[in-house]
Amino acid sequence: MTASSDYLHKLFNLDGLTAVVIGGTGVLGGAFAEALGGAGAHVVVVGRTLKTDADTGKTIVDKIVDAGGSSEFVKADSTSREDLEAIVAHLKAAGRETNVLINGAGTNSATPFFEITDEECDNILNTTCELCGWPARFSARRWSIVVRKVQSSTSRRSAVSCLCRESSLTPLRRARSSI
C-alpha cells in the first residue's frame, strides 16, 4: 500500500460492518453500494428488482463480490413498513446489525422543470417525502451512520422536497413556481 491508500484505508475502513443501501439497485444507490463494498462493508442491496447491467451482464451484487467484497440482495419496497421490518428481521437472523444506512430510493421525472404538471409534482413530492419517513424512523432506533436521503434530480425541487414533512407539502407546492 502507498501512504495515501494506507491513509484512506484507515480513514474509511468498514471491515466487519454492515451497510444497507435502500435503492441500491439504481445508478446512484449502486455507486454507493460499490463504494461501501470496496471499503470493506458487507452490503445489503435493497430494491424492488435486482437489475442486470446490459453491458456487463452483472448485477450490483455480482460487481461487489467480483471485486472481493461481500454483498446480498434483499427484495423490498421502501414505502412498505412491513418490508422494512422484514429487512431488520433478516439482519437479526443473520447475526448482523446495520452500521450504515443509505436511503437512495426515490422517484423523479424526465419532464423539463418548467413543464412538470401539478399532478406530476405531487407524485414526486409525496413519494420522496414518504421515502424519507419510514427508513428514517428505523434509522433513529437501530442504525449508527445514516445518510437520510440521496437523490439525483433533473430539477432543484426534488432536492428540496426531501426536507419536507407531509404537513408542509402545500407551502412547497406554492414555492415551486419561485424556484
C-alpha positions as a printed Julia matrix, in Angstrom:
179×3 Matrix{Float64}:
   0.0     0.0     0.0
   1.08    3.53   -0.69
   0.96    6.16    2.02
  -2.22    7.67    0.55
  -4.05    4.36    0.15
  -3.0     3.34    3.67
  -4.33    6.64    4.98
  -7.63    6.22    3.1
  -7.98    2.64    4.34
  -7.55    3.78    7.95
  -9.94    6.66    7.43
 -12.72    4.81    5.58
 -12.23    1.19    6.64
 -15.59   -0.53    7.09
 -14.28   -4.08    7.57
 -16.74   -6.14    9.6
 -19.54   -3.58    9.36
 -22.87   -3.93    7.57
 -24.25   -1.29    5.21
 -27.85   -1.28    4.0
 -28.38    0.6     0.74
 -32.07    1.19    0.11
 -32.41    1.89   -3.59
 -29.08    0.15   -4.17
 -30.27   -1.29   -7.47
 -30.37    2.16   -9.06
 -27.46    4.05  -10.58
 -26.7     6.37   -7.66
 -27.52    3.82   -4.94
 -25.46    1.23   -6.82
 -22.44    3.54   -6.81
 -22.8     3.95   -3.04
 -23.13    0.16   -2.65
 -19.96   -0.46   -4.67
 -18.02    2.16   -2.69
 -19.15    0.7     0.65
 -18.25   -2.81   -0.52
 -14.86   -1.53   -1.64
 -14.34   -0.06    1.83
 -14.94   -3.49    3.38
 -18.59   -3.41    4.46
 -20.98   -6.28    3.9
 -23.51   -4.56    1.64
 -27.2    -5.37    1.76
 -28.59   -4.06   -1.53
 -32.3    -3.31   -1.12
 -34.64   -2.77   -4.04
 -37.74   -3.99   -5.8
 -35.76   -5.8    -8.51
 -32.13   -6.8    -8.91
 -31.17   -5.48  -12.33
 -28.53   -6.9   -14.63
 -26.24   -4.41  -16.37
 -26.77   -4.74  -20.12
 -23.08   -4.12  -20.86
 -21.5    -6.43  -18.28
 -24.31   -8.93  -17.63
 -23.72   -8.47  -13.9
 -25.83   -7.21  -11.02
 -24.57   -4.76   -8.42
 -24.16   -7.7    -6.01
 -22.02   -9.53   -8.62
 -19.84   -6.45   -9.07
 -19.22   -6.1    -5.33
 -18.44   -9.82   -4.88
 -16.23   -9.91   -8.0
 -14.21   -7.03   -6.55
 -13.59   -9.07   -3.39
 -16.41   -7.7    -1.29
 -19.42   -9.23    0.44
 -22.97   -8.45   -0.64
 -26.51   -9.75   -0.83
 -29.81   -8.61   -2.3
 -32.99   -8.19   -0.28
 -36.17   -7.55   -2.22
 -38.23   -4.8    -0.61
 -40.46   -1.86   -1.37
 -39.05    1.06    0.6
 -42.52    2.55    1.07
 -43.7    -0.59    2.91
 -43.3    -0.68    6.66
 -43.64   -4.49    6.57
 -40.81   -4.81    4.03
 -38.53   -2.59    6.11
 -39.32   -4.58    9.26
 -38.5    -7.74    7.3
 -35.05   -6.31    6.48
 -34.41   -5.75   10.18
 -35.58   -9.31   10.96
 -33.39  -10.72    8.16
 -30.32   -8.94    9.53
 -31.06  -10.05   13.07
 -31.45  -13.69   11.93
 -28.08  -13.42   10.15
 -26.44  -12.06   13.3
 -25.86   -8.66   11.74
 -26.71   -5.15   12.77
 -26.76   -2.21   10.43
 -23.92    0.21   10.91
 -24.51    2.32    7.79
 -27.81    3.16    6.1
 -28.04    4.85    2.71
 -31.58    5.79    1.73
 -31.25    6.24   -2.01
 -34.7     5.21   -3.21
 -36.83    7.78   -4.93
 -38.72    8.93   -7.96
 -38.11   11.63  -10.48
 -39.41   12.92  -13.78
 -37.84   13.25  -17.2
 -40.15   16.2   -17.85
 -38.3    19.53  -18.02
 -38.65   21.5   -14.79
 -40.99   24.25  -16.05
 -43.23   21.73  -17.83
 -43.97   19.46  -14.84
 -47.7    19.32  -14.13
 -49.13   19.73  -10.65
 -50.06   16.03  -10.62
 -46.51   15.0   -11.52
 -45.1    17.41   -8.92
 -47.4    15.96   -6.26
 -46.25   12.43   -7.13
 -42.57   13.42   -6.81
 -43.09   15.3    -3.54
 -45.35   12.68   -1.94
 -43.15    9.75   -2.92
 -39.93   11.47   -1.88
 -41.34   12.54    1.49
 -42.76    9.08    2.1
 -39.38    7.53    1.29
 -37.7     9.82    3.8
 -40.12    8.81    6.53
 -40.02    5.04    7.02
 -36.27    4.42    6.79
 -35.57    7.47    8.96
 -37.87    6.09   11.68
 -35.98    2.8    11.7
 -32.61    4.53   11.49
 -33.21    6.58   14.59
 -33.71    3.39   16.6
 -31.32    0.91   15.06
 -28.57    2.31   12.85
 -25.46    4.26   13.67
 -24.5     6.11   10.46
 -27.34    7.38    8.32
 -27.41    9.19    5.01
 -31.07   10.02    5.2
 -31.89   10.75    1.57
 -29.78   10.69   -1.54
 -31.38   11.58   -4.84
 -30.23   12.71   -8.23
 -32.61   15.02   -9.93
 -33.33   16.89  -13.12
 -34.89   19.63  -11.02
 -33.91   21.53   -7.92
 -37.34   20.84   -6.44
 -36.6    17.16   -5.76
 -33.52   18.08   -3.73
 -35.63   20.46   -1.63
 -38.56   18.06   -1.3
 -36.66   15.54    0.8
 -36.56   18.08    3.61
 -40.33   18.29    3.9
 -42.89   16.73    6.18
 -46.32   15.77    4.9
 -47.85   18.78    6.65
 -45.5    21.09    4.76
 -46.35   19.95    1.22
 -48.73   22.82    0.46
 -46.15   25.6     1.05
 -43.64   23.66   -1.05
 -46.12   23.38   -3.91
 -46.67   27.15   -3.77
 -42.93   27.76   -3.64
 -42.13   25.59   -6.64
 -43.07   28.34   -9.08
 -40.48   30.63   -7.49
 -37.61   28.11   -7.59
